[in-house]
């Protein structure tokens, strides 16, 4: 970076400059490796929509079986999130991610080779265990390593990798669409990033927060020394030590105690709203929605790739903005933008089919705007903030609880979407999501704290003070 001319350096947004600055290279490397977990999450989210029709033909699943090929992964993710709330404390964040990478690899190969729809659903359930785990342990791992001033952008890098995984999955679906047994290749490819994640986790260090909690302060000090100025290390260790004072194991039910109840509500509220505005109806059924809007089957698959690109652009913008603008303003503005685009989509589907077929690009434009708004707000901020707002002792379990709620609503919304478009019409479905979006904006304006620029321990001190 220093070799760059000053004018060129000024043109690079602040966060990117920081990301590649020599003193932050260690944190950046760690974020990139940990975010392979985000890639797996995104790849699996994106691939199944394109694979499902071929599985239907090849294994003769019927519509019911097809829904379960999608749903089994989501159920696995709910169970995986629950189980890894304990594992992340006992085994460490690092080794929990290693286990997730290993299980993911085995289950990706298992899905690719499945002889029947039942074995395929079983393999995808196991895959879900790994995805549910990686979905929150990756942001927790990055967040616990990062200095306060870069934490938002670094943790949001995981969301960027989710969107990258989704795009790669769309491209794989597109590229393989002419081959027989292509769905096996689509699933099998997931083993590659799975192995990369497992191997990478062998080489990365534990987070300083987990080390101090285990009484391994010397190791924590040497991890911090790789990314913090010498003079700051003692203060940071003192802060973490104070935060992890209690020796008692933390239990799930303590989340309902007076100190954490409100924060649990914030995490669970974000988890639910992230899904009930319908993001995964676009991610899973994007091509179908475009077909509803008047695109032909072949162009709608092609346009879905554009949606994947826009999704990534939004996530990239969030990385640059989170530590500058702050979480609260982005969350509120982005969600309000989602409400407007959902109202617009409802209006589009309310118009005559003649109008729709003459103007399908209006729907495409609205969906693109919807994705951009989601990716600068609910997409990354939910994951960034559940890794920030909970005190260290309760962090893994509270994040697991919020993550379980997220996957549960992911399952419900995507499972019922197509049925809802017939029961209450397409317009009614998008207007319902918009109504829930209005509730989300009110909830965030009322309850969402600002965590920008504050250390995790500083946030914890405030929680304790408020209690
Ligand atoms: C959500 C996923 C969604 C993805 C889209 C994530 O933050 O949790 O459900 O598929 O964003 O980019």
Boltz pocket constraint, residues with backbone or C-beta under 6 A from the ligand:
constraints:
  - pocket:
      binder: B
      contacts: [[A, 45], [A, 159], [A, 162], [A, 163], [A, 166], [A, 274], [A, 279], [A, 280], [A, 283], [A, 311], [A, 378], [A, 379], [A, 380], [A, 383], [A, 406], [A, 410]]
      max_distance: 6.0
